[in-house]
Amino acid sequence: MNATALFNHLWQSTAFAAIAGLLTLVLRNNSARVRHALWFAASLKFLLPISILMTLGGHISLKAPAPQTVAVVTSAMDELSQPFSTPLLFNAPAQPPARNPLPAVGLAIWLLGFLGITCSWIVRWRRIRTVVGSASPLPLEIPIKALSSPTLLEPGIFGIHRPILILPAGIENRLTPQQLQAVIAHELCHARHRDNLIAAIHMFIETVFWFHPLIWWIGKRMLEEREGACDEEVLRLRNEPRTYAEGILNVCKHYAETPLPCVSGITGPNLRERIEAIMANRTIFSLNTGRKLLLWSALALAVATPIAIGLVNSSRLDAQTTSPNPFSFEAVSIKPFAPSDSAGLTLPTGYPNGRFVAKWPLIGLLSFAWRLPLNPSVRLVGVPAWASQFYDVEATSTIPADLSTLTREDRMRLMVQTMLADRFHLAMHRESKEMPVYALVSAKGGPKLQPADIAEKDCPDVSANPRSPSITVPDMCHQLNGGQGRGIHARAVTMSDLATFIENWTDRPLLNKTGITGLFRIETKGWQPMNPNDQPPPGANTEDRPSLYEIFDQLGLKMESQKDKAEVYVIDHIEKPTAN
């Protein structure tokens, strides 16, 4: 289970416990045994991820496509039940790279806590075993075996499969016969309802999820409700409340509490509230039809909803697999490529007719597909060393001619993403990560930008130009030409276009925070390198070039160093391409 899945599971279990808590409030005038069952269900939820039920639903096939309304509801449930999820761009199997040390550190901390708590339970259990070993048989006319212990440990039920009643020796001298009878009735109630087994299961859950404080809080509620349930049963057996309360107080006065929740005693938590409840001897209402219906409906909803989500998602997936993917190439050829010189290279290029070509490293294909800098970027994480391998890629498809330039370009990038998933088995997800960035903002005197000579609606149809719509085409809208050594040349671009283009030469992500809208014409000189990896060729004279900060100053803009959240693309899994 990865971190995201764990956080989602903890969130789902916490939400389930909150609902169980609300139901216990609704049922506060009913039997404590019902509330104990609700808290136990909340505890068990930590062992049952919703994803298991969704997987079960996924194995159920629908003969008819799921209605749109059901799909909307299940999508909303997905968002509520998995708030920490980031949509996977592809459904390829995720194999996170083991580069981040935090998971290993977290696992080590969890293991230390798990072992520490386990050792604590074992030590306490051995103490109880010693008590049982030193006890002698006690002849009582009760349905379970009874032992008399020489230790000063309170009366309790020991064991899970075959429970044993342990009474401290001489207790008959400290309690009246009526008090002792009520105490024994309390312990037999624990045995009948298998309270030791329930407590042992919750102890295991506490050991696994020891880091979650809600688990320990649920454990306290379970102890309170189980003792309250046995108190109610003792009073239903017509034991006198005052005699029973005095018997409990005498046990507390002379004997120590059992050290383990799975050895049911009689003292328990919140003793004052228990004594007050016993003395009040209030009427316990049975569950009426409405409240039974509420409980069964809540249980059915908790089980049926994730199964329905899995069923509908499976139906949608089946529909997707049986229909053609509009964002995939019709034919793809990928071959390893070893360039003899830079003249043989071709940038990733998408043509209006749906043709895509590239003679470029894999990392460049990734950058093109997600509109990232062609230079190595901190926003692309988990790139393997072999991603510097060059590939000769040719792909063809049919793109509708009536699409706008930006829509056509976005579709081409999606098609390249699909190609990477199909042929390189790429699995990737997005994260929002705080890091050092540059923020592109307006300078103090305001922007000095020249408006474009063309409106968005009048932008030339890129299909009339045989060159790529995805790289430098100076006469097209949203295209920038040039670079570090040649400057910026663009006819009609937005500030977001500008920031995306310039990020190819910055040493950290560049975020557009100008708030400026519209299209602008931009013409600048080249600038000095600011990224250490982008040094000019030997012999190139860069002394007369301004810095990138000065370039932006001429445009009435400013590049500020900040810490902010930027979108990061994390490669979970990637392989060398399959054969053509």
matplotlib code that plots the C-alpha trace (Angstrom):
import matplotlib.pyplot as plt

x = [0.0, 1.6, 1.3, -1.7, -3.6, -2.8, -3.9, -7.2, -7.8, -7.2, -9.5, -12.2, -11.9, -12.0, -15.1, -16.7, -15.9, -17.4, -20.7, -20.6, -20.2, -23.2, -25.3, -24.2, -25.6, -28.9, -29.0, -27.9, -31.2, -30.9, -28.7, -25.0, -24.5, -25.7, -23.3, -20.5, -21.2, -21.1, -17.7, -16.4, -17.6, -15.7, -12.6, -13.0, -13.2, -9.5, -8.8, -11.1, -10.1, -12.9, -10.8, -11.4, -15.2, -14.6, -12.5, -15.3, -17.8, -15.4, -15.7, -19.5, -20.3, -23.2, -25.1, -26.1, -24.0, -24.3, -26.6, -24.9, -26.5, -25.0, -21.6, -21.9, -22.8, -20.0, -17.5, -18.6, -18.1, -14.7, -13.7, -15.1, -13.7, -10.2, -9.4, -5.6, -5.7, -4.2, -5.6, -3.3, -2.6, -2.6, -3.8, -0.4, 0.8, 2.4, 5.9, 7.2, 10.9, 12.7, 14.5, 12.7, 14.0, 10.9, 8.9, 11.7, 12.0, 8.3, 8.3, 11.1, 9.2, 6.0, 7.9, 9.5, 6.0, 4.5, 7.2, 7.1, 3.4, 3.5, 6.1, 4.0, 1.0, 3.1, 4.6, 1.1, -0.3, 2.5, 1.6, -2.0, -0.7, 1.3, -1.8, -3.8, -0.9, -0.9, -4.7, -6.6, -10.0, -13.1, -16.3, -19.1, -22.3, -21.7, -21.4, -17.6, -14.6, -13.7, -10.4, -9.3, -6.1, -3.9, -3.1, -4.9, -6.2, -9.9, -12.4, -12.1, -12.6, -9.4, -9.2, -10.9, -11.8, -12.6, -13.0, -12.2, -13.5, -10.7, -11.7, -9.2, -8.9, -11.0, -13.2, -16.2, -15.0, -14.9, -18.2, -21.6, -23.2, -25.5, -22.6, -20.5, -23.5, -23.9, -20.1, -20.1, -23.2, -21.2, -18.3, -20.5, -22.0, -18.5, -18.1, -21.4, -20.8, -17.2, -15.9, -12.4, -12.3, -13.6, -11.1, -8.3, -9.2, -9.2, -5.9, -4.4, -5.9, -4.4, -1.0, -1.1, -2.5, -0.8, 0.0, -3.7, -5.1, -8.7, -7.9, -7.1, -10.1, -12.4, -10.8, -11.8, -15.4, -15.6, -14.5, -17.0, -19.9, -19.0, -19.0, -22.2, -23.8, -22.9, -24.2, -27.5, -27.7, -26.9, -29.7, -32.1, -31.4, -33.1, -29.9, -30.5, -28.7, -27.3, -25.9, -24.3, -22.8, -21.3, -19.9, -18.1, -16.7, -15.5, -13.7, -12.0, -11.0, -9.3, -8.1, -6.0, -7.5, -6.7, -3.8, -5.2, -8.5, -8.8, -9.1, -12.6, -12.9, -15.5, -13.9, -13.2, -13.1, -15.4, -16.3, -18.2, -20.5, -21.1, -22.1, -24.4, -26.0, -26.4, -28.1, -30.4, -31.4, -32.9, -35.1, -33.3, -35.4, -35.4, -34.7, -37.9, -38.5, -37.3, -34.0, -33.4, -34.1, -31.6, -28.9, -29.5, -29.7, -26.4, -24.8, -26.2, -25.0, -21.5, -21.2, -23.1, -21.7, -18.1, -19.3, -21.5, -18.6, -16.4, -19.2, -19.9, -16.2, -15.7, -18.6, -17.1, -13.7, -15.3, -17.0, -13.7, -11.9, -14.5, -14.6, -11.6, -9.5, -9.7, -6.4, -4.2, -2.2, -3.4, 0.2, 3.4, 7.0, 9.6, 13.3, 16.5, 18.5, 22.1, 22.7, 26.0, 25.7, 23.1, 22.1, 20.3, 18.1, 14.4, 12.6, 9.3, 7.0, 3.3, 1.8, -1.8, -2.6, -2.0, 1.6, 4.1, 7.9, 10.8, 14.5, 15.1, 15.8, 12.9, 13.1, 12.3, 9.2, 8.1, 8.7, 6.8, 3.8, 3.4, 4.5, 7.6, 11.0, 13.1, 16.0, 16.0, 13.3, 12.8, 9.1, 9.8, 10.6, 11.7, 13.3, 15.5, 19.1, 18.3, 15.8, 18.7, 18.5, 17.5, 14.5, 13.3, 9.6, 7.0, 3.3, 0.2, -3.4, -6.4, -7.1, -10.4, -9.6, -12.1, -10.2, -8.6, -4.8, -4.6, -7.1, -5.2, -1.9, -3.4, -4.8, -1.4, 0.1, -2.5, -1.8, 1.9, 0.9, -1.1, 1.8, 4.1, 1.7, 1.2, 4.7, 6.8, 4.3, 4.5, 2.6, 2.7, 0.8, 0.7, 1.6, 1.6, 4.9, 6.3, 9.7, 11.8, 10.2, 10.3, 7.2, 6.6, 4.9, 4.4, 7.3, 6.8, 6.1, 3.7, 4.0, 5.6, 4.1, 3.1, -0.4, -0.5, -1.7, -4.2, -7.1, -7.5, -10.5, -8.4, -5.4, -4.2, -5.2, -2.1, -3.2, -2.1, 1.5, 3.5, 5.6, 4.9, 2.3, 4.1, 7.4, 8.8, 6.4, 6.8, 3.7, 1.3, -0.5, 0.8, 4.1, 7.5, 10.7, 14.4, 15.8, 18.7, 21.1, 18.6, 16.1, 12.3, 10.3, 6.5, 3.6, 0.7, 1.3, -0.1, 1.9, 1.4, 2.9, 5.9, 6.4, 6.3, 8.8, 11.3, 11.2, 13.4, 16.3, 15.6, 17.1, 13.7, 10.0, 8.6, 5.0, 2.9, 1.5, 1.1, -2.7, -2.3, -4.6, -4.6, -2.2, 1.1, 3.9, 7.3, 10.8, 13.9, 17.7, 19.4, 20.4, 23.2, 22.8, 21.4, 21.2, 24.7, 23.8, 23.1, 26.6, 27.1, 29.4, 33.1, 34.1, 30.6, 30.7, 28.0, 29.5, 27.2, 24.1, 21.8, 20.6, 17.2, 16.2, 17.0, 15.1, 12.0, 12.7, 12.5, 9.1, 7.9, 7.9, 9.9, 11.1, 10.9, 12.4, 9.7, 8.7, 5.4, 3.6, 4.3, 2.8, 5.3, 5.0, 6.2, 7.1, 5.9, 6.9, 8.4, 10.1, 12.0, 9.7, 8.0, 8.9, 7.0]
y = [0.0, 3.3, 6.5, 7.9, 4.7, 4.6, 8.2, 7.5, 4.4, 6.3, 9.1, 6.6, 4.7, 8.0, 9.1, 5.7, 6.1, 9.5, 8.1, 5.3, 7.9, 9.8, 6.6, 5.9, 9.4, 8.6, 5.3, 6.6, 5.5, 2.0, -0.9, -0.4, -3.7, -2.0, 0.9, -1.5, -3.3, 0.1, 1.0, -2.5, -2.1, 1.2, -0.6, -3.4, -0.8, -0.1, -3.7, -3.4, -0.9, 0.3, -0.6, -4.3, -3.8, -1.7, -4.5, -6.9, -4.6, -4.5, -8.3, -7.9, -7.3, -5.1, -6.1, -2.6, 0.6, 2.4, 5.4, 8.8, 9.8, 6.8, 7.6, 11.2, 9.9, 7.4, 10.0, 12.2, 9.3, 8.7, 12.3, 12.2, 8.8, 9.4, 13.1, 12.4, 10.8, 12.4, 11.0, 8.6, 9.7, 6.0, 2.7, 1.0, -0.8, 1.6, 0.7, 3.7, 4.3, 3.7, 7.0, 8.9, 7.9, 9.1, 5.9, 3.8, 6.1, 6.0, 2.2, 1.9, 4.2, 2.2, -1.1, 0.2, 1.2, -2.1, -4.1, -2.0, -2.4, -6.1, -6.7, -4.7, -7.0, -10.1, -9.1, -8.4, -11.6, -13.6, -12.0, -13.2, -16.7, -16.8, -16.0, -18.7, -21.2, -20.6, -20.8, -23.8, -25.2, -23.6, -25.6, -23.2, -24.2, -22.0, -23.0, -22.3, -23.4, -21.4, -20.9, -19.4, -17.2, -16.3, -12.9, -9.7, -9.4, -8.5, -11.1, -11.6, -13.9, -15.3, -17.0, -16.6, -20.1, -21.7, -18.8, -19.3, -17.3, -16.3, -15.2, -14.0, -16.3, -15.1, -12.8, -14.3, -12.8, -9.3, -9.3, -10.3, -13.3, -11.0, -8.8, -11.8, -13.2, -9.9, -9.8, -13.3, -12.5, -9.6, -11.8, -14.5, -11.8, -11.1, -14.8, -15.2, -12.2, -13.2, -9.8, -11.2, -12.1, -8.7, -7.0, -9.1, -8.1, -4.5, -4.9, -6.2, -3.2, -0.9, -2.5, -2.1, 1.4, 2.6, 6.0, 6.9, 8.4, 7.6, 3.9, 4.3, 6.5, 3.9, 1.3, 3.3, 3.7, -0.1, -0.8, 1.7, 0.2, -3.4, -2.8, -0.8, -3.6, -6.2, -3.8, -3.6, -7.4, -7.8, -5.4, -7.2, -10.4, -8.6, -7.9, -5.0, -1.9, -0.7, -4.2, -4.5, -1.0, -1.7, -5.0, -3.2, -0.6, -3.3, -5.0, -1.7, -1.2, -4.5, -5.7, -4.5, -4.0, -6.6, -5.4, -6.4, -5.4, -9.0, -10.2, -8.9, -7.7, -5.7, -2.4, -0.7, 3.0, 5.9, 4.1, 7.1, 7.4, 3.6, 3.6, 6.6, 4.7, 1.5, 3.4, 5.3, 1.9, 3.8, 2.1, 0.7, 0.9, -1.9, -0.9, 0.0, -0.7, 2.8, 2.5, -1.1, 0.2, 3.0, 0.6, -1.9, 0.9, 2.4, -1.1, -1.7, 1.7, 1.2, -2.1, -1.4, 2.0, 1.0, -2.2, 0.1, 2.4, -0.6, -2.0, 1.3, 2.0, -1.4, -0.8, 2.5, 0.8, -1.9, 0.7, 2.5, -0.6, -1.5, 1.9, 3.5, 6.0, 9.4, 10.4, 7.6, 7.4, 5.0, 3.8, 4.2, 3.4, 3.7, 2.7, 3.4, 6.1, 7.1, 10.5, 11.2, 14.9, 17.5, 18.0, 14.6, 15.5, 16.5, 18.1, 16.5, 17.9, 17.6, 18.5, 19.7, 16.5, 14.4, 13.3, 13.3, 12.9, 13.1, 12.1, 13.0, 11.5, 9.9, 12.7, 15.2, 13.2, 13.3, 17.0, 17.6, 15.5, 17.4, 20.9, 20.9, 22.4, 20.4, 20.8, 18.6, 19.9, 19.6, 19.2, 15.8, 13.3, 9.6, 9.8, 6.7, 7.1, 5.4, 8.2, 10.0, 7.3, 8.8, 7.4, 7.8, 8.2, 8.4, 8.3, 9.1, 9.9, 11.8, 15.1, 17.0, 20.0, 22.3, 22.3, 25.5, 25.7, 25.3, 22.4, 20.7, 21.1, 19.8, 16.7, 16.0, 16.1, 13.7, 11.4, 11.4, 10.6, 7.6, 6.5, 6.6, 4.6, 2.0, 1.5, 2.5, 1.3, 4.6, 5.2, 8.7, 10.9, 14.5, 16.1, 19.7, 20.3, 23.3, 24.3, 27.3, 29.0, 32.2, 34.2, 36.3, 39.5, 43.1, 45.4, 48.5, 50.8, 48.4, 46.3, 47.7, 45.1, 45.8, 44.5, 41.9, 43.0, 40.2, 39.0, 35.5, 34.9, 36.0, 33.9, 32.1, 28.5, 26.5, 24.0, 26.4, 26.2, 23.1, 23.5, 22.3, 24.0, 22.9, 24.7, 28.0, 29.5, 33.3, 34.1, 31.9, 32.7, 31.2, 30.4, 31.7, 31.6, 32.0, 31.2, 32.1, 33.1, 34.6, 36.3, 36.1, 36.6, 36.1, 37.7, 37.0, 35.2, 35.2, 35.6, 31.9, 31.1, 33.3, 31.7, 28.2, 29.1, 30.9, 28.0, 26.1, 28.3, 29.0, 27.0, 26.6, 26.6, 29.9, 30.6, 33.2, 35.5, 38.6, 38.5, 40.0, 38.8, 39.2, 38.6, 40.5, 40.9, 40.3, 41.0, 40.9, 40.2, 37.1, 36.8, 35.3, 31.7, 31.4, 27.7, 26.2, 23.4, 25.8, 27.3, 28.7, 26.9, 27.5, 30.8, 32.4, 36.0, 36.6, 39.7, 42.1, 40.1, 41.3, 38.9, 37.4, 39.7, 42.7, 41.2, 41.0, 44.6, 45.9, 44.3, 45.9, 42.5, 41.1, 37.6, 37.2, 34.3, 32.7, 29.5, 28.2, 25.1, 23.9, 20.9, 18.0, 14.9, 11.8, 8.7, 5.6, 3.1, 3.2, 0.5, 0.5, 0.5, -2.6, -3.7, -2.2]
z = [0.0, -1.1, 0.9, -1.1, -0.7, 3.1, 3.6, 1.7, 3.8, 7.0, 5.8, 4.9, 8.2, 10.2, 8.3, 9.0, 12.7, 12.7, 11.3, 13.8, 16.6, 15.3, 15.4, 19.0, 19.9, 18.2, 20.1, 23.5, 25.1, 23.7, 24.8, 25.4, 23.5, 20.3, 20.8, 21.5, 18.2, 16.3, 17.8, 17.0, 13.4, 13.3, 14.5, 11.9, 9.1, 9.6, 8.5, 5.5, 2.8, 0.6, -2.4, -1.7, -2.0, -5.1, -6.6, -5.8, -7.6, -10.6, -11.0, -11.5, -15.1, -16.3, -19.4, -20.1, -19.9, -16.5, -16.5, -16.6, -13.3, -11.6, -13.1, -11.7, -8.2, -8.2, -9.4, -6.5, -4.1, -5.5, -4.8, -1.2, -0.3, -1.8, -1.2, -1.3, -4.7, -7.8, -11.0, -12.7, -16.2, -17.3, -15.9, -16.3, -13.1, -10.7, -9.4, -7.5, -7.7, -4.4, -4.4, -1.7, 1.8, 3.6, 3.0, 4.4, 7.4, 8.0, 7.8, 10.3, 12.7, 12.3, 12.8, 16.1, 17.4, 16.3, 18.0, 21.1, 21.6, 20.7, 23.4, 25.9, 25.2, 25.4, 28.8, 30.2, 28.8, 30.4, 33.8, 33.4, 32.4, 35.6, 37.6, 35.9, 36.4, 40.1, 40.5, 41.8, 40.7, 42.3, 42.5, 41.3, 39.6, 36.5, 32.8, 32.5, 34.5, 37.6, 39.3, 42.6, 42.4, 45.3, 43.7, 44.4, 40.8, 40.3, 39.1, 35.3, 32.3, 30.9, 27.5, 24.1, 22.9, 26.3, 28.7, 32.4, 35.4, 37.8, 41.3, 43.9, 46.9, 49.9, 47.9, 49.6, 52.8, 51.3, 49.4, 50.6, 48.9, 46.9, 45.8, 44.7, 42.8, 40.9, 40.2, 38.8, 36.7, 35.2, 34.3, 32.8, 30.6, 29.2, 28.5, 26.7, 24.4, 23.5, 24.8, 25.1, 21.4, 20.3, 22.6, 21.2, 17.6, 18.5, 20.3, 17.0, 15.2, 17.8, 17.3, 13.5, 13.5, 16.7, 15.2, 14.7, 18.0, 16.9, 17.3, 21.0, 21.5, 19.9, 22.3, 25.3, 24.0, 23.4, 27.0, 28.4, 26.3, 27.0, 30.8, 30.5, 28.5, 31.2, 33.9, 32.1, 31.9, 35.6, 36.5, 34.1, 36.1, 39.0, 41.1, 43.4, 42.0, 45.4, 46.2, 42.8, 42.9, 46.4, 45.1, 42.3, 44.7, 47.1, 44.2, 43.3, 46.9, 47.4, 44.0, 41.1, 37.6, 34.9, 32.8, 29.4, 27.6, 26.4, 30.0, 30.9, 34.5, 36.3, 37.1, 33.8, 32.9, 34.0, 37.3, 38.7, 35.7, 35.8, 39.4, 38.8, 35.9, 38.0, 40.8, 38.4, 36.8, 33.9, 31.4, 28.4, 25.3, 22.7, 19.2, 17.4, 13.8, 12.7, 14.4, 13.2, 9.7, 10.2, 11.3, 8.5, 6.0, 7.2, 7.0, 3.5, 2.3, 3.7, 1.8, -1.3, -2.2, -2.9, -4.7, -6.9, -7.6, -8.7, -10.8, -12.6, -13.1, -14.5, -16.8, -18.0, -18.5, -20.6, -22.7, -23.2, -24.2, -26.8, -28.4, -30.2, -28.2, -29.9, -28.3, -29.8, -33.1, -35.8, -36.5, -34.5, -35.2, -32.5, -33.1, -31.1, -32.7, -32.5, -34.0, -35.6, -35.2, -34.2, -37.8, -37.7, -34.8, -35.0, -32.2, -31.2, -33.8, -34.4, -37.8, -38.5, -40.5, -37.4, -38.2, -35.4, -35.7, -33.4, -33.3, -29.7, -26.3, -24.4, -21.8, -24.6, -25.6, -21.9, -21.8, -25.1, -23.9, -20.7, -21.9, -19.7, -20.5, -23.0, -20.6, -17.5, -15.2, -11.4, -12.3, -13.9, -11.2, -11.4, -14.8, -15.4, -16.6, -19.9, -20.7, -22.4, -25.2, -28.5, -30.4, -33.9, -33.6, -36.4, -35.8, -37.8, -37.0, -38.2, -36.5, -37.4, -39.5, -37.7, -34.4, -33.2, -33.0, -29.2, -29.2, -32.0, -30.2, -26.9, -28.7, -30.2, -26.7, -25.4, -28.3, -27.4, -23.8, -24.9, -27.1, -24.1, -22.0, -24.7, -25.9, -22.9, -20.3, -18.7, -15.4, -14.0, -11.5, -10.6, -7.3, -6.0, -4.3, -2.6, -4.0, -5.0, -8.1, -10.0, -10.1, -13.2, -12.0, -13.2, -12.5, -10.3, -13.3, -14.9, -18.0, -21.2, -23.5, -27.2, -28.0, -30.7, -34.2, -34.3, -32.1, -30.9, -33.3, -36.3, -35.6, -38.9, -39.4, -38.7, -41.2, -43.9, -42.7, -43.4, -40.3, -36.8, -34.7, -31.6, -32.0, -33.4, -35.9, -35.7, -37.7, -35.7, -32.5, -29.2, -30.7, -29.7, -31.7, -30.6, -27.2, -25.0, -27.7, -30.2, -28.0, -27.9, -31.1, -31.0, -32.9, -30.5, -27.2, -23.7, -20.5, -19.8, -23.3, -22.4, -18.9, -20.4, -23.1, -20.9, -18.3, -20.8, -19.7, -16.0, -13.1, -11.4, -12.5, -13.7, -12.7, -14.4, -11.7, -13.7, -14.0, -17.4, -20.1, -23.9, -26.8, -27.1, -29.6, -28.1, -29.6, -27.4, -27.7, -26.4, -22.8, -20.7, -19.4, -15.9, -15.8, -15.2, -17.6, -20.4, -21.0, -24.5, -27.1, -26.8, -28.4, -28.2, -27.1, -24.4, -22.7, -24.4, -23.7, -20.9, -18.1, -18.2, -15.4, -17.6, -20.5, -18.4, -17.1, -20.6, -20.9, -17.7, -16.0, -13.1, -12.2, -8.4, -6.4, -4.2, -2.5, -3.9, -5.0, -8.5, -10.3, -10.4, -12.7, -11.0, -13.1, -11.2, -13.9, -17.4, -19.6, -22.8, -25.7, -27.1, -30.6, -33.6]

ax = plt.figure().add_subplot(projection="3d")
ax.plot(x, y, z, "-o")
ax.set_aspect("equal")
plt.show()
